[in-house]
Structures are given as C-alpha cells and as structure tokens.
Amino acid sequence: MKTIAITIDEGTLRSVDELIARSEHLRNRSAVVRTALREFAERERRRQAEERDRAVFRKHRGRLSRQARALIAEQARP
C-alpha cells in the first residue's frame, strides 16, 4: 500500500464523515476513499470496454445484420 496526499473540499469531507458515522463496516476516511476509488476505477474500465464494443458493432453493423437475416431465413426453412 502507498500513501498519497489529496485535497478534498469541506463538503465532501463532511459527507465522508457522515457515511462513517452511520456505517457499521466503514471505520475511517481512508477506507471510504479507497472503496470509492476502487469502485470508480471498475466503472470506468467497464465504460471503456462497452465503448470499444459499441465501436465494433457500429463498424460491423451491416455484416451483423446480413448474418442475422441469413440465420433467421435458415431457421424458417421447413
């Protein structure tokens, strides 16, 4: 684990302190900040992966549509 210095405005710090006061499993500010950063990083990784997937689908939309129509036509045959 590494120690870093960050600047947090008073309102955010007050919110963190309120979370700690109302929580049974959060013990200190550092734990709250670590959890929040971990969750943010995971959401951002997911968002980036979804954006890459969307770009691939946009690029290959025509081919995917043709393949889907072909599969549906194949299944519809008696």
C-alpha positions as CSV (number, residue, x, y, z in Angstrom):
1,M,0.0,0.0,0.0
2,K,1.2,3.5,-0.8
3,T,0.3,6.8,0.9
4,I,-0.7,9.7,-1.3
5,A,-1.9,13.2,-0.5
6,I,-5.1,14.5,-1.9
7,T,-7.2,17.7,-1.5
8,I,-10.8,17.2,-0.5
9,D,-13.3,20.1,-0.1
10,E,-15.1,20.5,3.2
11,G,-18.5,19.4,1.9
12,T,-17.1,16.1,0.5
13,L,-15.2,15.5,3.7
14,R,-18.4,16.2,5.8
15,S,-20.2,13.6,3.6
16,V,-17.5,11.0,4.1
17,D,-17.6,11.6,7.9
18,E,-21.4,11.2,7.8
19,L,-21.1,7.9,6.0
20,I,-18.6,6.7,8.6
21,A,-20.8,7.8,11.4
22,R,-23.8,5.9,10.0
23,S,-22.0,2.8,8.9
24,E,-21.1,-0.4,10.8
25,H,-18.4,-1.6,8.5
26,L,-16.7,1.7,7.5
27,R,-14.1,2.7,10.1
28,N,-12.2,5.6,8.7
29,R,-11.9,8.1,5.9
30,S,-9.1,6.2,4.1
31,A,-11.2,3.1,3.8
32,V,-14.1,5.1,2.3
33,V,-11.8,6.9,-0.2
34,R,-10.1,3.6,-1.2
35,T,-13.5,1.9,-1.7
36,A,-14.8,4.8,-3.7
37,L,-11.7,4.9,-5.9
38,R,-11.8,1.1,-6.5
39,E,-15.5,1.3,-7.5
40,F,-14.8,4.3,-9.8
41,A,-11.9,2.6,-11.5
42,E,-14.1,-0.5,-12.1
43,R,-17.0,1.5,-13.5
44,E,-14.5,3.4,-15.8
45,R,-13.0,0.1,-17.0
46,R,-16.5,-1.2,-17.8
47,R,-17.5,2.0,-19.5
48,Q,-14.4,1.9,-21.7
49,A,-14.9,-1.8,-22.6
50,E,-18.5,-1.0,-23.5
51,E,-17.5,1.9,-25.7
52,R,-15.0,-0.4,-27.5
53,D,-17.8,-3.0,-28.0
54,R,-20.1,-0.3,-29.4
55,A,-17.5,0.9,-31.8
56,V,-17.0,-2.7,-33.1
57,F,-20.8,-3.1,-33.5
58,R,-21.1,0.2,-35.4
59,K,-18.2,-0.7,-37.7
60,H,-19.7,-4.2,-38.5
61,R,-23.4,-3.3,-38.3
62,G,-24.1,-4.2,-41.9
63,R,-22.4,-7.5,-41.8
64,L,-24.1,-8.5,-38.5
65,S,-27.5,-7.5,-40.0
66,R,-26.9,-9.7,-43.1
67,Q,-25.7,-12.6,-40.9
68,A,-28.8,-12.3,-38.6
69,R,-31.1,-12.3,-41.6
70,A,-29.4,-15.3,-43.1
71,L,-29.7,-17.2,-39.8
72,I,-33.4,-16.3,-39.4
73,A,-34.0,-17.4,-43.0
74,E,-32.2,-20.7,-42.4
75,Q,-34.3,-21.4,-39.3
76,A,-37.5,-20.6,-41.1
77,R,-36.9,-23.3,-43.8
78,P,-39.1,-26.4,-43.3
